[in-house]
């Protein structure tokens, strides 16, 4: 039997605005297990080797987030995708939600 869920990790800096918004978008979608984390030392949930290993795919908001992931787990290179979403959005803002949907549709088989 094939795998039925994809484990998705979203990473931003503080785990306050961008990654929690992305997590909330996918949280109730069938076929996904979703978590979010931040790279900052004082992030709400800090990214860790355990979270990186748990994820099938990791979406990071900016290039420096990918660098932080690869510092912890260089072998995560092939499952880490940069979305290029700058830190200019507030949590759950309509602009952030639309940007996330547009960018994630290119990488995930999902209907919004």
N, C-alpha and C positions, 0 to 999 in steps of 0.2 A: 504494500500500500504506500502511495506517495505521501510526501509531506503536505499537510493541509494548511499550515500557517507559516507565514514569513515573519521572522523577528526583525523589527525595524527599530533602529536607534537614531534619534535626532540629537545633534549636538550644536550648541551655540556657546557663548561665553559664560553667561551667568545662570543659564537655565531659568530665566525669568520671563522673557518675551517670545523670542522666535521658536526655540525648540519646544516649549510647552504648548504653544499654539499648534505646531505641527503634530505633536503627540495627540492633542485633543481631536484634530481632524481625522486621524486614522483609528483612534481608540475603539470606536464602535463599529468599525468596518470588518466584515467577515473576511477571514483569511489572514488577518494581521495581529501580531502581538507587538505592542509599541511601548517604548520607554523614551525618555529624554534625559539629557545631562548637559553639564557645562564644563568648560575647560578651566575656568577661573578657580583659584584656590578656595574662594568663598561661595562657589556656585551652590544653588539650592540642592542639586544632586550632582556630585562631581563625577566626571567620566573616569572609569577604572578599567583595568585589564579584564575584570570579570564581565563588565558590561560589553566591552569590545568583543570578547569571546562569545558571549550570549547572542550577539546580533548576527543575522544573515546579511544584512545590508546596513550601512551607516551613512546617513545623510548629514553633512556638516554645512553650516551656513556660509563659512568663509575659508579661504585657503589655510589660514593660520590654525584653524580648528583641525584640519586634516593633519597638519604637521604635529599637533599635540597628540593626536591619535597614534600616528606612526612612531612618535617618540616612545610611547608605551608598548605598542605592538606593531613592529615593522611589517609583519605578515598580513596586516589588515589592509594593505594598499589596494588590493583588487576588490574589496567590498566597501570602500569608502568613496563617496560621491560628493563633490562640492556643488552646492546649489547657487552660490554667489548671491546671497541675500544679505545686504549690508545691515548694520545695526542702527536702523533708522525707524523701525516700526515698534509700536506698542503691542502688548499682548492682545490677541484676538481682534486686532484692527481689521476692517474689511479689506484694506489694501494688502496686508500681510497674508490674509487667508487666500485671496485671489492669486497672489504671487506664488504661494506654496502650491496651490492646486495646479496652476499652469506648469510649474517646474516638476512636480511629482508625477504628473500624468505622463511625462516623457520617460519615466523610469519604472513606474509601477502599473500593473494591470488593475485599474481602479475606475469605478464609476462614481462620480460625486453626486 
